Structure formats: C-alpha cells, structure tokens
Amino acid sequence: MPHDLTPSSVRPTRTSATPPRDGDRVQARQSVYYAVRRGRLPHPTTLPCTHCGRPAREYDHHLGYGADHHFDVQPICRPCNIRIGFVRGERRVSGNALPRKQKRQG
C-alpha cells in the first residue's frame, strides 16, 4: 500500500518550544528525522524514488528549507539526489563531489 505523502497527511504537529526557522537546513532535516523515528513519516527505504523508481535512501526537501516546507519531502535515491543537487546548484563539481570512475577489468 503506497503511503500518501501529501503535506497534510505527514505534517506532524510541532511539540518543541523552538519555532521553525526559515531556510534552516539543519532544523528541517532534524524535523524529518524526528518524524520518521516517531512513525509519523515512513522510513525512506520503504518507498521508491520519485524520480527513477529505484529504492529510496533519503528524503529530499524539493521545495527548499523554508519554515513552511520542512515536511514537504519526497523519497529519493542517492544518485538522483546528487544529480538534482547539481541541477539546483546545491553541489559543485570540485574535489570528490562526483563518484570516481570504476577501473576497467580485463
């Protein structure tokens, strides 16, 4: 049975005294992690990637990290998240940002 990930179905009520901060990436990720631990959001590995259909590994804050969008997330696999990060400008091509090429066998 697929999970309904519409914002109204997954948006947990805030119980902390700290108000949501607009654009706070750490707080947005911690809020989702807490919701998963409490069972308010399904674990991302139990869902398919919204882009390619492979098993998801994490949640993507596709609408950004604004206070109103902390729980607007999509399950996504790691390769798609890396690719989308480059498209959005969240990642740069430098150092070890891209996976290394595998050595040829034979």
N, C-alpha and C positions, 0 to 999 in steps of 0.2 A: 504494500500500500504506500504510494508516494506521499511524502509529507507536504503539507501546504505551507510554503514559506512566504506567504503574503505578510506584509508588515503587521497587520492587525492580529494575525494568528501567532506570531512569535515574539512580539514586543512584550517583554516582561515588565512588570512594574518595578520601578526603582525603589530599593529599600535603603540605599546608602544615604548618608547625610550630604555627600558631595554632589552638587548639581552637575549635570553633564556639561562638559566644556566643548565649545565649538571648535572643530578641527583638531582635537586631541586624539592622535593616532593610538597612543598607548591606552588611554581610557576606553576608546572604542573597542580595541582588541580584548582588553580585560573584561569588559561588559559581556562580550560574546562568549568568551571562555567561561565566565561565571554562569551564564545562561545554559551552556552545554553541560557543565558539571551538575547543575540543578535539575537537568532534564527538561528545561523549557525550550531548548533547541536540540534537534537531533545531532549526533556527532557527525561531522562532515564525511567521515569514511564510510558511513552507511548510505550515502547519497551519490548519485552520478554527477560528474562535472557538467555544468550547464552549457559549456562550450563544445565539448567533444564527446561526452558520454562515458568517458573512462571513469573509474572510481575517483571520487574527490579526495583530497587530502586536507584541505583547509577552507576557510570562508574568505570571500573577497568582499570588501566594502565598496561595491561598484558605484555607489552614489557619493562616495567620499566619506570623510571622517567628521562631518558636521554633527552637532549635538542631536539634531533631528533624525540623523541617519545611522546612529550607532548600531541599530539592529536590522538595517536594510542590507542584508548579506546574501550572497549566492555561494553554493558549494562549487569548488573549482579544484582541478588537479594542479600539481606544481608546475608542469611545463606550460600550461595555459596561463597560469598566474605570472610566470616570468615573462612570457610573450606579451601579455596585456600590460605588464608594468613598463616595458619598453615603449609600447604604443602611447601610453598615458604620460610618459616622461618621468615616471617614478623611479626608473632604473636607468643607469648609464652604462655604456659599453666601455669598461675600464677594469683593469685588474682581472679578477676571477668572476666577473659578473655573468659571463656566458659559460655554459658547460664545455669542458675540453673535448676535443675530438678523440674518438677512440682509435687506438692503434690498429693498423691493418694486420690481419693474421694471414699468414701464408707465404 
